């Protein structure tokens, strides 16, 4: 009996000490306590105020692929541009628009932002470009992982697309 009384008294004392002395102020509504995370945030173009890849100018970058150098005539080859326009309509308009952003970047002014070699390499082998070219990787991120499809075009067809882009 004495042992039960002692144990009961100890438990009562612990209960009083554990619950007493601190009062909590209750507020109406819902609240959440947030603690600082020890994880570091990944910096994105939005968080660093960096220019998005689709607007970035990288004319010195030729990309990765078979096109190393290309010389464009000052005059646009209208026949080639017309052929390129038809190719654009049949192969590219599912993801690209000439004058606005869509699933992929707009094509208007592309040659003011990218070198002709980069554009051709991206069309000819988009997978290689995304694997090895920083700008192509950034574009993939900017456009939510929508990778450019390889249209299996020839160098001549790609060159006519480039000539069409010059007319935009």
C-alpha positions as CSV (number, residue, x, y, z in Angstrom):
1,X,0.0,0.0,0.0
2,X,2.8,2.3,0.9
3,X,4.5,1.6,-2.5
4,X,1.3,2.4,-4.4
5,X,0.9,5.7,-2.6
6,X,4.6,6.6,-3.3
7,X,4.2,5.8,-7.0
8,X,0.9,7.7,-7.3
9,X,2.5,10.7,-5.6
10,X,5.5,10.6,-8.0
11,X,3.2,10.4,-11.0
12,X,1.0,13.2,-9.8
13,X,4.1,15.4,-9.2
14,X,5.4,14.6,-12.7
15,X,2.0,15.5,-14.1
16,X,1.9,18.8,-12.3
17,X,5.4,19.7,-13.3
18,X,4.9,18.7,-16.9
19,X,1.7,20.5,-17.4
20,X,2.0,23.5,-15.2
21,X,3.6,26.9,-15.6
22,X,3.2,27.3,-19.3
23,X,0.1,28.8,-20.8
24,X,-0.6,28.7,-24.6
25,X,-2.4,31.5,-26.3
26,X,-4.9,30.1,-28.7
27,X,-5.8,32.0,-31.8
28,X,-8.7,31.6,-34.1
29,X,-8.1,30.2,-37.5
30,X,-5.4,28.1,-39.0
31,X,-1.7,28.6,-38.4
32,X,1.5,26.8,-39.4
33,X,4.9,27.0,-37.9
34,X,7.7,26.8,-40.4
35,X,11.2,26.0,-39.7
36,X,14.2,26.9,-41.9
37,X,15.3,24.2,-44.2
38,X,18.9,23.2,-44.3
39,X,18.6,22.3,-48.0
40,X,19.9,24.8,-50.5
41,X,17.5,26.0,-53.2
42,X,18.3,25.2,-56.8
43,X,18.7,28.5,-58.7
44,X,16.6,28.8,-61.8
45,X,16.6,31.7,-64.3
46,X,13.5,33.1,-62.5
47,X,15.1,33.1,-59.1
48,X,18.3,34.7,-60.3
49,X,16.7,37.2,-62.6
50,X,18.7,35.7,-65.4
51,X,17.6,36.2,-69.0
52,X,15.5,33.2,-70.1
53,X,17.3,30.9,-72.6
54,X,14.8,31.7,-75.3
55,X,15.7,35.4,-75.1
56,X,19.4,35.0,-74.5
57,X,21.8,36.0,-77.3
58,X,24.5,33.5,-77.9
59,X,25.7,34.3,-81.4
60,X,29.3,33.0,-80.7
61,X,28.0,29.5,-79.9
62,X,27.9,27.2,-82.9
63,X,26.5,24.3,-81.0
64,X,27.5,20.6,-81.3
65,X,27.1,18.6,-84.4
66,X,28.1,18.3,-88.1
67,X,27.7,22.0,-89.0
68,X,31.0,23.7,-88.1
69,X,30.9,26.8,-90.4
70,X,28.3,28.3,-92.7
71,X,28.5,31.4,-94.9
72,X,25.2,33.1,-95.7
73,X,24.8,35.2,-98.9
74,X,23.7,38.7,-98.2
75,X,20.7,38.1,-100.5
76,X,18.0,35.7,-99.4
77,X,17.5,32.8,-101.8
78,X,13.7,33.1,-102.3
79,X,13.3,29.6,-103.8
80,X,15.1,28.1,-100.9
81,X,13.2,30.2,-98.4
82,X,9.8,29.1,-100.0
83,X,10.9,25.5,-99.7
84,X,11.9,26.1,-96.1
85,X,8.6,27.7,-95.4
86,X,6.8,24.6,-96.6
87,X,9.0,22.4,-94.5
88,X,8.3,24.6,-91.5
89,X,4.5,24.2,-92.0
90,X,4.7,20.4,-92.3
91,X,7.4,19.6,-89.7
92,X,7.6,22.4,-87.2
93,X,4.3,24.1,-86.6
94,X,3.1,21.5,-84.1
95,X,5.5,23.0,-81.6
96,X,6.8,26.3,-83.0
97,X,5.0,29.5,-84.2
98,X,6.8,32.1,-86.2
99,X,5.7,35.1,-84.1
100,X,5.0,33.7,-80.6
101,X,6.1,31.3,-78.0
102,X,4.3,28.0,-78.1
103,X,5.5,24.5,-77.0
104,X,8.9,25.7,-78.2
105,X,10.4,29.1,-78.8
106,X,9.2,31.5,-81.5
107,X,11.2,31.5,-84.7
108,X,11.0,35.2,-85.5
109,X,14.4,36.7,-84.8
110,X,16.1,33.4,-84.1
111,X,19.1,34.4,-86.2
112,X,19.5,37.5,-84.0
113,X,19.8,35.2,-80.9
114,X,21.6,32.1,-82.3
115,X,24.3,31.5,-84.9
116,X,23.2,29.8,-88.1
117,X,25.4,26.8,-87.2
118,X,23.7,26.5,-83.8
119,X,20.2,26.6,-85.5
120,X,21.2,23.9,-88.1
121,X,22.8,21.7,-85.5
122,X,19.8,21.9,-83.3
123,X,17.5,20.9,-86.1
124,X,19.7,18.1,-87.4
125,X,20.4,16.5,-84.0
126,X,18.4,17.9,-81.1
127,X,19.3,15.1,-78.7
128,X,23.0,15.6,-79.1
129,X,22.6,19.3,-78.6
130,X,20.5,18.9,-75.4
131,X,23.2,16.5,-74.1
132,X,26.2,18.7,-74.8
133,X,25.1,22.3,-75.4
134,X,24.4,24.6,-72.4
135,X,21.9,26.8,-74.2
136,X,19.9,23.7,-75.5
137,X,19.8,22.3,-72.0
138,X,18.5,25.6,-70.7
139,X,15.8,25.7,-73.4
140,X,14.7,22.3,-72.4
141,X,14.3,23.4,-68.8
142,X,12.5,26.7,-69.8
143,X,10.0,24.8,-72.0
144,X,9.1,22.3,-69.2
145,X,11.1,19.4,-70.6
146,X,9.5,19.5,-74.0
147,X,12.3,18.1,-76.0
148,X,12.6,19.0,-79.7
149,X,11.8,16.0,-81.9
150,X,14.3,14.9,-84.5
151,X,12.6,15.4,-87.8
152,X,15.4,13.4,-89.7
153,X,15.9,16.2,-92.2
154,X,18.9,16.4,-94.5
155,X,21.5,19.2,-94.4
156,X,19.9,20.7,-97.6
157,X,16.4,20.7,-96.0
158,X,17.8,22.2,-92.8
159,X,19.6,24.9,-94.9
160,X,16.3,25.8,-96.6
161,X,14.6,26.1,-93.1
162,X,17.5,28.4,-92.1
163,X,16.8,30.5,-95.3
164,X,13.1,30.7,-94.3
165,X,14.1,31.9,-90.8
166,X,16.0,34.7,-92.4
167,X,12.8,36.0,-94.0
168,X,11.0,36.3,-90.6
